[in-house]
Structures are given as structure tokens and as C-alpha cells.
């Protein structure tokens, strides 16, 4: 059922937007974005948009607005903190969800003014963003991980985890798989 829903959403998006190019993920900004042109007028305007997804702490720092229904309202420090607290809650809770913040850049600069070969400049293009939501994805560790870590411990091997996850999520995963003790 969720696969069918996802396919329907994708088909709807593809009927409305043409993806012109992608600003690939980079660790410094912890996000990636798609620069899209509308195929027909939309309720968020008729010009190009950038759709941004990434680590909540990275995306939220660049959000000046929040979308509430069809309205765009100023982002406040208190609201930003409330959103971040909720994302941390999702990432460290029972399900240890991997969270992504979603935002739009409603008036992106012209691609002619962007240096698309230099990913160090991409954060300069993902500015004045409008926060639209946080999604959490369940990505549970494989069942064989916890026993393998215990076997390593018994053999005197120190296990470390290298990840791109948010620190709080990574710590919750480490507790879950036995790298950190409860």
C-alpha cells in the first residue's frame, strides 16, 4: 500500500515539475537539492524551485520560513528548536528513525550565477529556505550485527562505528546493537 502511495506521489510530482539538475549531497552542508522548473503554474508560484532534503540540523539552519498550509511564515528560533527537538526524539526513540528535513527554495538564484562544478559553494545557493517537514525512515540494523559485535568483544576486538548519521541517532543505534552499553 505504501509503495503504491509513493508511486502516485512521484507520478504527480513528475507531472508538475521538470528536474533541471541536482546539487549533490556534501558532508559540509549535510543536504542535497533538486533544481526544478514547473511544467504548469503551482500554488507556490510559477518560477523554478529548489527542493532540499538533508540532516535537520543542516537544513534548519538555512530556513528563514516555515510553510503552514499554503502560507509561508517567518521561522523563529523557538520554532526551529521545537522542530530540532522533535527530530532528535524521532532519531533516538524506540524505532531509531533516520530523519531528513525537507525544504524549498522558492526563489533560487539563476543557474547561470551558480558554479555547479564546486560543491563547496552549494550551501550559498540553498539559502532563504522554507521548511516544509521532517520525515523519519526506519532502517533497522541487520539481525546478525548485535551477535557479531558480541563475538568481537569476546575475542578482545574493540568495535567502532563510522557513520554519517546525526550524533544522537548514531548513539541510539550504538546502544541498540551493543557497541554502547545501556
C-alpha positions as a printed NumPy array, in Angstrom:
array([[  0.   ,   0.   ,   0.   ],
       [  2.749,   2.491,   0.895],
       [  4.615,   1.589,  -2.308],
       [  1.536,   2.427,  -4.362],
       [  1.157,   5.723,  -2.489],
       [  4.796,   6.593,  -3.12 ],
       [  4.412,   5.807,  -6.815],
       [  1.318,   8.025,  -7.005],
       [  3.128,  10.932,  -5.34 ],
       [  6.121,  10.537,  -7.65 ],
       [  3.881,  10.453, -10.739],
       [  2.097,  13.596,  -9.536],
       [  5.413,  15.409,  -8.917],
       [  6.77 ,  14.391, -12.309],
       [  3.616,  15.704, -13.995],
       [  4.172,  19.126, -12.381],
       [  7.958,  19.577, -12.259],
       [ 10.925,  19.046, -14.58 ],
       [ 14.179,  18.323, -12.754],
       [ 16.82 ,  20.553, -14.353],
       [ 19.819,  19.491, -12.24 ],
       [ 20.869,  18.267,  -8.805],
       [ 23.193,  19.815,  -6.259],
       [ 24.65 ,  16.556,  -4.97 ],
       [ 24.976,  15.756,  -1.268],
       [ 28.012,  17.1  ,   0.523],
       [ 29.084,  16.479,   4.112],
       [ 29.752,  20.144,   4.856],
       [ 26.143,  21.241,   4.262],
       [ 24.558,  17.838,   5.041],
       [ 21.996,  18.18 ,   2.263],
       [ 21.243,  17.805,  -1.433],
       [ 18.778,  19.571,  -3.647],
       [ 16.998,  19.349,  -6.97 ],
       [ 16.525,  22.473,  -9.082],
       [ 13.179,  22.148, -10.856],
       [ 11.097,  24.126, -13.32 ],
       [  7.298,  23.954, -13.232],
       [  5.541,  22.296, -16.146],
       [  2.453,  24.352, -15.222],
       [  1.666,  27.03 , -12.572],
       [  1.636,  25.756,  -8.993],
       [  0.188,  27.075,  -5.745],
       [  3.711,  28.035,  -4.635],
       [  4.346,  30.234,  -7.661],
       [  5.256,  29.86 , -11.296],
       [  9.059,  30.097, -11.245],
       [ 11.76 ,  27.489, -10.654],
       [ 12.186,  25.985,  -7.186],
       [ 14.826,  24.012,  -5.38 ],
       [ 13.648,  21.073,  -3.319],
       [ 16.101,  20.411,  -0.481],
       [ 16.496,  17.4  ,   1.795],
       [ 19.099,  16.718,   4.416],
       [ 20.09 ,  16.461,   8.046],
       [ 17.674,  18.52 ,  10.135],
       [ 20.477,  20.478,  11.806],
       [ 21.95 ,  21.412,   8.426],
       [ 18.716,  22.307,   6.641],
       [ 17.014,  24.107,   9.538],
       [ 19.968,  26.484,   9.915],
       [ 19.243,  27.764,   6.399],
       [ 15.453,  28.074,   6.79 ],
       [ 14.119,  31.618,   7.065],
       [ 10.492,  30.497,   6.733],
       [  8.114,  27.659,   7.511],
       [  5.211,  26.58 ,   5.289],
       [  1.909,  26.267,   7.154],
       [ -0.757,  25.118,   4.706],
       [ -0.426,  27.446,   1.723],
       [  1.143,  30.217,   3.82 ],
       [  4.816,  30.982,   4.303],
       [  5.544,  32.336,   7.769],
       [  8.817,  33.547,   9.315],
       [ 10.864,  30.863,  11.081],
       [ 11.604,  31.727,  14.703],
       [ 14.391,  30.436,  16.943],
       [ 11.801,  28.822,  19.227],
       [ 10.101,  27.06 ,  16.318],
       [ 13.449,  25.902,  14.914],
       [ 14.363,  24.445,  18.324],
       [ 10.985,  22.716,  18.64 ],
       [ 11.43 ,  21.102,  15.211],
       [ 15.   ,  20.04 ,  16.064],
       [ 13.871,  18.579,  19.398],
       [ 11.208,  16.522,  17.603],
       [ 13.719,  15.262,  15.017],
       [ 16.075,  14.211,  17.849],
       [ 13.151,  12.496,  19.565],
       [ 12.402,  10.537,  16.377],
       [ 16.075,   9.641,  15.942],
       [ 16.631,   8.438,  19.485],
       [ 13.251,   6.847,  20.239],
       [ 12.208,   3.218,  20.19 ],
       [ 12.386,   2.965,  16.396],
       [ 15.621,   4.982,  15.939],
       [ 14.365,   6.702,  12.796],
       [ 16.781,   8.308,  10.345],
       [ 15.395,  11.81 ,   9.901],
       [ 15.525,  14.182,   6.947],
       [ 14.334,  17.766,   6.928],
       [ 12.544,  18.902,   3.769],
       [ 12.555,  22.482,   2.498],
       [ 12.058,  24.54 ,  -0.623],
       [ 13.959,  27.466,  -2.017],
       [ 11.086,  29.387,  -3.563],
       [ 13.219,  31.947,  -5.406],
       [ 16.515,  30.249,  -6.228],
       [ 19.266,  32.169,  -7.982],
       [ 19.722,  31.657, -11.679],
       [ 21.757,  28.582, -12.63 ],
       [ 23.889,  30.952, -14.743],
       [ 25.095,  32.521, -11.47 ],
       [ 25.924,  29.157,  -9.859],
       [ 29.269,  27.376, -10.026],
       [ 27.877,  23.855, -10.41 ],
       [ 31.343,  22.293, -10.506],
       [ 32.244,  23.479,  -6.992],
       [ 30.216,  21.684,  -4.295],
       [ 31.827,  23.911,  -1.623],
       [ 29.594,  26.721,  -2.931],
       [ 26.321,  24.764,  -2.899],
       [ 25.356,  25.959,   0.617],
       [ 25.376,  29.527,  -0.738],
       [ 22.61 ,  28.54 ,  -3.155],
       [ 20.447,  26.734,  -0.588],
       [ 19.534,  29.869,   1.39 ],
       [ 16.349,  31.636,   2.417],
       [ 14.726,  28.19 ,   2.6  ],
       [ 11.152,  27.407,   3.588],
       [ 10.864,  24.437,   5.95 ],
       [  8.096,  22.008,   4.936],
       [  8.586,  18.975,   7.199],
       [ 10.642,  16.182,   8.694],
       [ 10.419,  12.574,   7.567],
       [ 11.659,   9.596,   9.538],
       [ 12.769,   6.382,   7.882],
       [ 13.011,   3.079,   9.675],
       [ 16.339,   1.474,   8.802],
       [ 16.872,  -1.217,  11.423],
       [ 20.258,  -2.881,  11.872],
       [ 20.563,  -6.366,  10.403],
       [ 19.815,  -9.133,  12.899],
       [ 23.346, -10.531,  12.665],
       [ 25.018,  -7.255,  13.763],
       [ 24.473,  -7.479,  17.532],
       [ 25.755, -11.094,  17.845],
       [ 28.769, -10.241,  15.646],
       [ 29.64 ,  -7.319,  17.924],
       [ 29.386,  -9.558,  20.97 ],
       [ 31.652, -12.153,  19.296],
       [ 34.209,  -9.422,  18.582],
       [ 34.072,  -8.267,  22.209],
       [ 34.664, -11.813,  23.46 ],
       [ 37.662, -12.041,  21.122],
       [ 39.096,  -8.8  ,  22.541],
       [ 38.306,  -6.742,  19.428],
       [ 37.164,  -3.17 ,  20.039],
       [ 34.297,  -2.287,  17.696],
       [ 33.816,   1.245,  16.422],
       [ 31.119,   2.62 ,  14.139],
       [ 31.725,   5.222,  11.46 ],
       [ 28.536,   6.838,  10.193],
       [ 27.115,   9.926,   8.596],
       [ 24.093,   9.795,  10.894],
       [ 23.17 ,  12.554,  13.301],
       [ 25.174,  12.144,  16.542],
       [ 22.1  ,  11.406,  18.673],
       [ 20.78 ,   8.845,  16.185],
       [ 24.21 ,   7.21 ,  15.922],
       [ 24.436,   6.917,  19.709],
       [ 20.95 ,   5.367,  19.863],
       [ 21.923,   2.84 ,  17.18 ],
       [ 25.144,   2.025,  19.074],
       [ 23.121,   1.319,  22.223],
       [ 20.683,  -0.792,  20.208],
       [ 23.383,  -3.012,  18.642],
       [ 25.568,  -3.313,  21.73 ],
       [ 28.51 ,  -1.027,  20.906],
       [ 27.458,   1.184,  23.851],
       [ 26.041,  -0.434,  26.948],
       [ 22.648,   0.759,  28.201]])
